[in-house]
Amino acid sequence: MEPEIPDFQEEQIRKSNLRKKKSTPRRTWLKKVVGGLFAALAGGFYLRHEANWLETTTKTVTLKRLRKGAKIRILHLSDLHRSGTVSIEDVDSALEEGIRRSPDLMLITGDFITGKLQDEEFRELGDCLARHASKVPSFACLGNHDGGNWAQGNGGYDSPNRVKAMLGSAKVNLLENRSMPIFVKGCPIVLAGLGDYWNEDCRPQGCLRPVNPKASPPRDPTLLLCHNPDAKGLLDGFQWDLMLSGHTHGGQFRVPFLGYAPFAPVKDRSMVEGLHSWGGRQVHVTRGVGNLFGVRLNCRPEVSLLDLVST
């Protein structure tokens, strides 16, 4: 027969058991908090890591007006976004990666900076561009962050003059609502570039021929540099073959497994990245080199190579 436990001891035992039961949920909660903090830190590290995880892509583009048998390699870069979150080393690495693939032309479709840079930062960016532009003919258009009405209202310059001066010193040919006939490996090509769409400086009538069904079609292909792919809505009545754009950053944040880009800054979400057909012409949108806020998700920065071939 077991000895009886006095009433006061039974009460102490009961309280002790209650305390033990209450402590278990507290430990579980602490584990969840620590686990959540660890996951958040790991996720933040990955987002910053992916922002610098450069991807090089190669696509073949068929142009019916390109001289038969020709093959021309284009290095298409965009959205360098030199800033506090995109270093000059990041920009230099992307340019170096593209140049070592032996392109025949380097075409940069705007947004060289974010916000405002110090004089030394402009000098570094200009020197970086000059070093690589000396190895291959280089052309560019401007983006919404490079200066103008939109840029001024979003922490940038009211004019693109500083970016223009930098490109001039780097020997990068700026095409701003103008065109230029060139020869690449003996093949005639027309290069055209537009002013920025968001800065209300996109004037295709200044550089593109209007579509005229009664006139003979142009013999040579026209490559069009235009930062924002949404500007294509202004271009339906003009002659061009391939438009090169950036601006979207590929969405910068894409939902894993779905590919949805909820923050892509374009109305036409069908052209967030990649090569597309549009109205009998083609549009290529690169994900760009830089970023905003120093992070990317499921959307690595891109160095794009386009191999142009004839039909």
C-alpha positions as CSV (number, residue, x, y, z in Angstrom):
1,M,0.0,0.0,0.0
2,E,1.4,3.4,-1.1
3,P,1.7,6.1,1.5
4,E,-0.8,8.9,1.2
5,I,0.4,12.3,0.0
6,P,-0.6,15.2,2.1
7,D,-3.0,17.7,0.5
8,F,-0.4,20.6,0.4
9,Q,2.1,18.4,-1.5
10,E,-0.6,17.4,-4.0
11,E,-1.2,21.0,-4.7
12,Q,2.6,21.7,-5.2
13,I,2.8,18.7,-7.6
14,R,-0.2,19.9,-9.6
15,K,1.3,23.5,-10.0
16,S,4.7,22.0,-11.1
17,N,3.0,19.9,-13.8
18,L,1.1,23.0,-15.0
19,R,4.3,24.9,-15.3
20,K,5.9,22.1,-17.4
21,K,2.9,22.0,-19.7
22,K,3.0,25.8,-20.2
23,S,6.8,25.8,-21.0
24,T,6.5,23.5,-24.0
25,P,4.6,25.9,-26.2
26,R,7.1,28.7,-25.2
27,R,10.0,26.6,-26.4
28,T,8.2,25.7,-29.6
29,W,7.5,29.4,-30.2
30,L,11.1,30.3,-29.7
31,K,12.2,27.6,-32.2
32,K,9.8,29.0,-34.8
33,V,11.1,32.6,-34.2
34,V,14.7,31.5,-34.5
35,G,13.9,29.4,-37.6
36,G,12.0,32.3,-39.2
37,L,14.9,34.7,-38.6
38,F,17.3,32.2,-40.0
39,A,15.2,31.7,-43.1
40,A,14.8,35.5,-43.5
41,L,18.6,36.0,-43.3
42,A,19.2,33.2,-45.7
43,G,16.6,34.5,-48.1
44,G,18.0,38.0,-48.0
45,F,21.5,36.7,-48.6
46,Y,20.2,34.7,-51.7
47,L,18.4,37.8,-53.1
48,R,21.6,39.8,-52.9
49,H,23.6,36.9,-54.3
50,E,21.4,36.4,-57.3
51,A,21.6,40.2,-58.1
52,N,25.3,39.5,-58.9
53,W,24.9,36.0,-60.4
54,L,25.5,37.0,-64.1
55,E,24.0,34.8,-66.8
56,T,25.2,34.8,-70.5
57,T,22.6,33.9,-73.0
58,T,22.9,33.4,-76.8
59,K,20.0,33.5,-79.3
60,T,19.8,33.2,-83.1
61,V,17.8,35.9,-84.9
62,T,16.9,35.5,-88.5
63,L,16.6,38.8,-90.5
64,K,15.2,38.5,-94.1
65,R,17.0,41.6,-95.3
66,L,20.4,40.7,-94.0
67,R,22.9,39.8,-96.7
68,K,22.7,36.1,-97.7
69,G,25.2,34.0,-95.8
70,A,26.0,36.7,-93.3
71,K,26.4,36.1,-89.5
72,I,26.8,39.1,-87.2
73,R,27.1,38.8,-83.4
74,I,25.5,41.5,-81.3
75,L,26.3,42.1,-77.7
76,H,23.1,43.5,-76.2
77,L,23.5,45.1,-72.8
78,S,21.1,47.3,-70.8
79,D,20.3,48.8,-67.4
80,L,23.8,49.0,-66.0
81,H,22.3,51.1,-63.2
82,R,25.6,52.2,-61.7
83,S,24.6,53.2,-58.1
84,G,25.1,52.4,-54.5
85,T,23.8,48.9,-55.1
86,V,25.6,48.2,-58.4
87,S,29.3,48.7,-58.2
88,I,31.7,49.6,-61.0
89,E,33.1,46.1,-60.6
90,D,29.7,44.6,-61.4
91,V,29.4,46.7,-64.5
92,D,33.0,45.9,-65.6
93,S,32.4,42.1,-65.1
94,A,29.4,42.2,-67.4
95,L,31.2,44.2,-70.1
96,E,34.2,41.9,-69.9
97,E,32.1,38.8,-70.1
98,G,30.3,40.1,-73.2
99,I,33.4,41.4,-75.0
100,R,35.3,38.1,-74.6
101,R,32.6,36.4,-76.7
102,S,33.9,38.3,-79.7
103,P,30.9,40.4,-80.7
104,D,30.9,42.5,-83.9
105,L,28.8,45.3,-82.3
106,M,28.0,46.3,-78.7
107,L,24.6,47.9,-78.3
108,I,23.5,49.3,-74.9
109,T,19.9,50.2,-74.4
110,G,19.9,52.8,-71.7
111,D,19.7,53.3,-67.9
112,F,23.4,53.7,-67.3
113,I,22.8,55.2,-63.8
114,T,20.3,55.3,-61.0
115,G,19.7,58.6,-59.2
116,K,22.7,60.9,-59.1
117,L,26.4,60.0,-59.2
118,Q,29.4,61.7,-57.7
119,D,31.9,63.1,-60.2
120,E,34.4,60.3,-59.4
121,E,31.7,57.7,-60.1
122,F,30.9,59.2,-63.5
123,R,34.6,59.2,-64.3
124,E,35.0,55.5,-63.3
125,L,31.9,54.5,-65.4
126,G,33.2,56.5,-68.4
127,D,36.6,54.9,-68.1
128,C,35.1,51.4,-67.9
129,L,32.9,52.0,-70.9
130,A,35.8,53.5,-72.9
131,R,38.1,50.5,-72.1
132,H,35.6,48.1,-73.6
133,A,34.2,50.3,-76.4
134,S,37.8,50.6,-77.7
135,K,37.5,46.8,-78.6
136,V,34.3,46.8,-80.6
137,P,32.0,49.5,-82.3
138,S,29.6,50.6,-79.7
139,F,26.2,52.4,-79.8
140,A,23.6,53.3,-77.2
141,C,20.3,54.9,-76.5
142,L,19.1,56.6,-73.3
143,G,16.8,55.2,-70.6
144,N,14.4,56.8,-68.1
145,H,17.0,57.0,-65.3
146,D,19.5,58.8,-67.5
147,G,17.9,62.2,-67.1
148,G,14.8,64.1,-68.2
149,N,11.3,64.8,-66.9
150,W,10.7,61.4,-65.4
151,A,14.2,61.1,-63.9
152,Q,13.9,64.5,-62.2
153,G,10.7,63.5,-60.4
154,N,12.4,60.3,-59.2
155,G,15.7,61.4,-57.7
156,G,17.6,61.8,-60.9
157,Y,18.8,64.6,-63.3
158,D,16.5,66.9,-65.1
159,S,18.6,66.5,-68.2
160,P,20.6,63.6,-69.7
161,N,23.5,65.9,-70.4
162,R,25.9,64.3,-67.9
163,V,25.3,60.8,-69.3
164,K,25.6,62.2,-72.8
165,A,29.0,63.7,-72.0
166,M,30.2,60.5,-70.3
167,L,29.2,58.5,-73.4
168,G,31.0,61.0,-75.7
169,S,34.2,60.7,-73.7
170,A,33.9,56.9,-73.8
171,K,33.5,56.9,-77.6
172,V,30.1,55.2,-77.3
173,N,27.9,56.5,-80.2
174,L,24.7,57.9,-78.8
175,L,21.6,57.4,-81.1
176,E,18.9,59.8,-79.8
177,N,16.1,60.0,-82.3
178,R,18.5,59.5,-85.2
179,S,19.8,56.8,-87.4
180,M,23.1,55.8,-88.9
181,P,24.0,53.5,-91.8
182,I,27.0,51.3,-91.1
183,F,28.8,48.3,-92.5
184,V,29.5,45.2,-90.3
185,K,31.7,42.5,-91.8
186,G,30.8,44.0,-95.2
187,C,27.1,43.9,-94.6
188,P,25.0,47.1,-94.8
189,I,22.9,47.8,-91.7
190,V,20.9,50.8,-90.5
191,L,21.2,51.5,-86.8
192,A,18.5,53.8,-85.2
193,G,18.0,54.9,-81.7
194,L,15.1,56.5,-79.9
195,G,14.8,58.9,-77.0
196,D,13.3,57.6,-73.8
197,Y,9.6,56.8,-73.7
198,W,8.9,57.7,-70.1
199,N,10.8,61.0,-70.4
200,E,8.5,61.8,-73.3
201,D,11.4,62.1,-75.8
202,C,10.6,59.2,-78.1
203,R,10.3,60.6,-81.7
204,P,10.5,57.9,-84.3
205,Q,9.7,60.3,-87.1
206,G,13.2,61.7,-86.6
207,C,15.0,58.4,-87.4
208,L,12.7,55.9,-89.0
209,R,11.1,55.7,-92.5
210,P,7.3,55.6,-92.5
211,V,5.7,52.5,-93.9
212,N,4.7,53.2,-97.5
213,P,3.0,50.3,-99.3
214,K,3.5,52.1,-102.6
215,A,7.2,52.5,-102.2
216,S,9.9,49.8,-102.5
217,P,10.8,48.3,-99.1
218,P,14.2,49.1,-97.7
219,R,17.0,46.8,-98.9
220,D,19.0,46.8,-95.6
221,P,17.8,45.7,-92.1
222,T,17.1,48.3,-89.5
223,L,18.2,47.6,-85.9
224,L,16.4,49.9,-83.5
225,L,17.6,50.7,-80.0
226,C,14.7,51.7,-77.7
227,H,14.9,51.4,-73.9
228,N,11.3,50.7,-73.1
229,P,9.5,47.9,-75.1
230,D,6.2,49.6,-74.5
231,A,7.3,52.3,-77.0
232,K,6.5,49.8,-79.8
233,G,3.0,51.2,-79.7
234,L,4.3,54.3,-81.4
235,L,6.3,52.4,-84.0
236,D,3.8,50.4,-86.0
237,G,3.7,52.9,-88.8
238,F,7.5,52.9,-89.3
239,Q,10.1,50.6,-91.0
240,W,12.3,48.5,-88.7
241,D,13.3,44.9,-88.4
242,L,14.6,44.2,-84.9
243,M,14.1,46.3,-81.8
244,L,16.5,46.0,-78.8
245,S,15.1,47.0,-75.4
246,G,15.7,46.6,-71.7
247,H,13.9,48.6,-68.9
248,T,12.1,45.6,-67.4
249,H,15.0,43.9,-65.6
250,G,13.2,40.7,-66.6
251,G,10.7,41.7,-63.8
252,Q,13.6,41.5,-61.2
253,F,11.3,39.4,-59.0
254,R,9.7,36.4,-60.7
255,V,7.4,33.9,-58.9
256,P,9.3,30.6,-58.8
257,F,7.8,27.8,-61.0
258,L,5.2,30.3,-62.5
259,G,7.5,32.8,-64.0
260,Y,5.1,35.6,-63.2
261,A,6.7,39.1,-62.9
262,P,4.3,41.2,-60.8
263,F,6.5,44.2,-60.6
264,A,7.6,44.5,-64.3
265,P,7.4,48.2,-65.2
266,V,5.6,47.7,-68.5
267,K,2.0,47.5,-69.7
268,D,2.6,44.6,-72.0
269,R,3.6,41.8,-69.7
270,S,4.1,39.4,-72.6
271,M,7.4,41.1,-73.3
272,V,9.3,41.1,-70.0
273,E,12.3,39.3,-71.4
274,G,13.5,37.3,-74.4
275,L,12.9,37.4,-78.1
276,H,9.4,38.0,-79.5
277,S,7.6,38.4,-82.8
278,W,5.5,41.5,-83.1
279,G,3.7,42.8,-86.2
280,G,6.0,41.0,-88.6
281,R,9.0,42.2,-86.8
282,Q,11.1,41.1,-83.8
283,V,11.7,42.6,-80.3
284,H,14.4,41.5,-78.0
285,V,14.2,42.4,-74.3
286,T,17.2,41.7,-72.1
287,R,17.0,41.3,-68.3
288,G,19.8,43.9,-67.9
289,V,23.0,44.0,-65.9
290,G,22.1,46.0,-62.8
291,N,19.0,46.3,-60.6
292,L,17.1,48.5,-58.2
293,F,17.5,48.0,-54.4
294,G,20.3,45.4,-54.8
295,V,18.2,42.3,-55.1
296,R,16.8,39.9,-57.6
297,L,14.6,36.7,-57.4
298,N,14.4,34.0,-60.0
299,C,15.7,36.5,-62.5
300,R,19.4,36.7,-62.9
301,P,21.2,39.6,-64.5
302,E,21.9,39.0,-68.2
303,V,24.6,39.5,-70.8
304,S,22.8,38.9,-74.1
305,L,24.4,37.7,-77.3
306,L,22.3,37.8,-80.5
307,D,23.6,36.0,-83.6
308,L,22.0,37.6,-86.6
309,V,21.7,35.4,-89.7
310,S,20.0,35.7,-93.1
311,T,17.0,33.6,-94.2
